[in-house]
Amino acid sequence: MESEKSKLGEKENLKKELLSGLKLLRSYSDTSPKEVRHSRRFKVRKSFWQSLLVDLSDLKGLDFLGEEQKNKILEFEKFVELSVLPAPLVTKEQIDAVNTLLDNLIGSLS
């Protein structure tokens, strides 16, 4: 009985951690920096997209989401790997797509 409570507590903590990470990614700037900056807080940076893929992979491996949302994550991962990461520049449409996904996931986990 105590072990089950402990597992539930760990799972809830992990959910909070993932939710916090998604909210942080959502807060990154949608704009391009006007000059070279050492801040990572821009969605146009490749590191943003790589961090997103790590969080999505973690999230999809857990029981927090339904199959439909997991399938959307799989589709989005392919989109990022095929069209965002290889491209020299990130487009407004790509940023809009990630914002929609993040809003959806944050709403589901909140």
C-alpha positions as CSV (number, residue, x, y, z in Angstrom):
1,M,0.0,0.0,0.0
2,E,2.8,2.4,0.9
3,S,4.7,1.5,-2.2
4,E,1.6,2.4,-4.4
5,K,1.4,5.8,-2.7
6,S,5.1,6.3,-3.3
7,K,4.7,5.4,-7.0
8,L,1.7,7.7,-7.4
9,G,3.7,10.5,-5.7
10,E,6.6,10.0,-8.0
11,K,4.3,9.9,-11.0
12,E,2.6,13.2,-10.0
13,N,6.0,14.8,-9.4
14,L,7.2,13.8,-12.8
15,K,4.0,15.1,-14.4
16,K,4.6,18.5,-12.6
17,E,8.2,18.5,-13.8
18,L,7.1,17.9,-17.4
19,L,4.4,20.5,-17.2
20,S,6.8,23.0,-15.9
21,G,9.2,22.2,-18.7
22,L,6.5,22.6,-21.4
23,K,5.4,25.9,-19.8
24,L,9.0,27.1,-19.9
25,L,9.4,26.2,-23.6
26,R,6.1,27.9,-24.4
27,S,7.4,31.1,-22.8
28,Y,10.4,31.3,-25.2
29,S,10.2,34.3,-27.6
30,D,8.5,33.8,-30.9
31,T,10.7,36.4,-32.5
32,S,14.2,36.3,-33.9
33,P,16.9,38.1,-31.9
34,K,18.0,41.3,-33.7
35,E,21.6,40.5,-32.8
36,V,23.6,37.5,-31.8
37,R,22.7,36.6,-28.2
38,H,23.8,33.9,-25.9
39,S,20.2,33.5,-24.6
40,R,18.5,30.2,-25.4
41,R,15.1,31.7,-25.0
42,F,14.1,31.9,-28.6
43,K,12.1,29.4,-30.6
44,V,14.1,30.1,-33.7
45,R,17.1,28.3,-32.1
46,K,17.8,24.7,-32.9
47,S,18.4,24.0,-29.2
48,F,14.7,24.9,-28.5
49,W,13.5,22.3,-30.9
50,Q,15.9,19.7,-29.5
51,S,14.8,20.3,-26.0
52,L,11.2,20.1,-27.1
53,L,11.8,16.7,-28.7
54,V,13.3,15.4,-25.5
55,D,10.3,16.5,-23.5
56,L,7.9,15.1,-26.0
57,S,9.7,11.8,-26.0
58,D,9.5,11.6,-22.2
59,L,5.9,12.6,-22.2
60,K,4.8,10.1,-24.8
61,G,6.4,7.3,-22.8
62,L,4.1,8.0,-19.8
63,D,0.4,7.4,-19.1
64,F,-0.5,11.1,-18.9
65,L,-2.0,11.4,-22.4
66,G,-4.5,9.5,-24.5
67,E,-3.7,7.8,-27.8
68,E,-4.8,10.7,-29.9
69,Q,-2.4,13.1,-28.2
70,K,0.4,10.6,-28.4
71,N,-0.3,10.2,-32.1
72,K,-0.2,14.0,-32.5
73,I,3.2,14.0,-30.7
74,L,4.5,11.4,-33.1
75,E,3.3,13.4,-36.1
76,F,4.9,16.5,-34.7
77,E,8.2,14.8,-34.0
78,K,8.4,13.8,-37.6
79,F,7.5,17.3,-38.7
80,V,10.3,18.7,-36.6
81,E,12.9,16.2,-37.7
82,L,12.0,16.5,-41.4
83,S,11.2,20.2,-41.8
84,V,12.4,22.2,-38.9
85,L,15.8,20.8,-37.9
86,P,17.2,20.5,-41.5
87,A,16.0,24.0,-42.5
88,P,18.3,27.0,-42.2
89,L,15.6,29.2,-40.7
90,V,12.5,28.6,-38.6
91,T,9.3,29.9,-40.1
92,K,6.3,31.6,-38.4
93,E,4.2,28.7,-39.4
94,Q,6.5,26.3,-37.6
95,I,6.4,28.5,-34.5
96,D,2.6,28.7,-34.7
97,A,2.4,24.9,-34.9
98,V,4.6,24.4,-31.8
99,N,2.7,27.0,-29.8
100,T,-0.6,25.1,-30.7
101,L,0.9,21.8,-29.6
102,L,2.3,23.2,-26.4
103,D,-1.0,25.0,-25.5
104,N,-2.8,21.7,-26.1
105,L,-0.4,19.6,-24.0
106,I,-0.3,22.2,-21.2
107,G,-4.1,22.3,-21.1
108,S,-4.2,18.5,-20.9
109,L,-1.7,18.2,-18.1
110,S,-3.0,21.1,-16.0
